[in-house]
Amino acid sequence: MGRPAPVRLVELGAGRGTLMADALRATHGVPGFHAALDLHLVETSAPLREAQREALAAVAPGVTPAWHERFDGVPEGPLLLVANEFFDALPVRQFHRTAEGWRERMVGLAPDGTLRLALAPGLTPFAALLPEAPAGAEAEISEAGRALAATLGARLRRDGGWALIIDYGHEGSVGRPALGSSLQAVRSHRGADILDRPGETDLSAHVDFAALAAATGMPAFGPVGQGDFLRRLGAADRARSLKRQASPEQARAIDAALARLIAPDQMGTLFRVLAVGDDRSAQPAGFSDTPSDAT
């Protein structure tokens, strides 16, 4: 990127600040980076903002973040953005294919006053965006995800920079969402009905990475499996280095943590990584096995 200063370092939905704290810790040795960065966190939760403040103060006391309700609030300028498990939490529209065509699944009231799912009485105007499919098929579209991706792409086109999106989902196909429904609910680490206790249950849906990449209108790399991405970045070498100074118990914990991130039966293939950026920078690391990528 040519070492721009300032550069807006942004995370969407930073949780408790752990990922950003690790990123700042890992980049202490990059000459001039901390002096150039201007940190922005898009977060709506007041308790999480406080947790982020504490996590970041412990590793980078000289870096003071600014918080925003929306990405639109981040000032202009070259951008480095991370979104880890953010797009899966954005709302989706869900559709069911009937003999007559695609109809949207809606939320309504049962006779006893409880919430229930039902199909809209008419065909959906979103049918042009949906694939050909037999009766009984289902599909999802995240308008919010596509709109945010378009805003992000416009920002990258104007100011330059890169966005790294890590989430669980599918590659999809350009112009058409993948078939199937993935909307799910989790409460207290257990599956729940998506209409049970609204506002107290986490809702998420698989991310359509092809739709996000297309919506940005910018050069994209991936998506690749998180396991392959982290291996190419040297995760196994890093784990071996940490274990040299670790106790046997710590070494086992490192092995377990690495397996959770890269093993195919854990997060290694379900989670995928997409990079989107300007057309002026070098190819990002982690997306191929070419020698230039390994540096």
Secondary structure, DSSP 4 states (H G I P E B T S, - for coil): ----SSEEEEEES-TTSHHHHHHHHHTTTSTTHHHHEEEEEE---HHHHHHHHHHHHHH-TT---EEESSGGGSPSS-EEEEEES-GGGS--EEEEE-SS-EEEEEEEE-TTS-EEEEE-SS--GGGGGSPP--TT-EEEE-HHHHHHHHHHHHHHHHH-EEEEEEEEEE--BTTBPPBS---EEEETTEEE-TTSSTTSSEEE--EEHHHHHHHHTS-EEEEEEHHHHHHHTTHHHHHHHHHTT--HHHHHHHHHHHHHHH-TTTTTTTEEEEEEE-SSSPPPTTS--SHHHH-
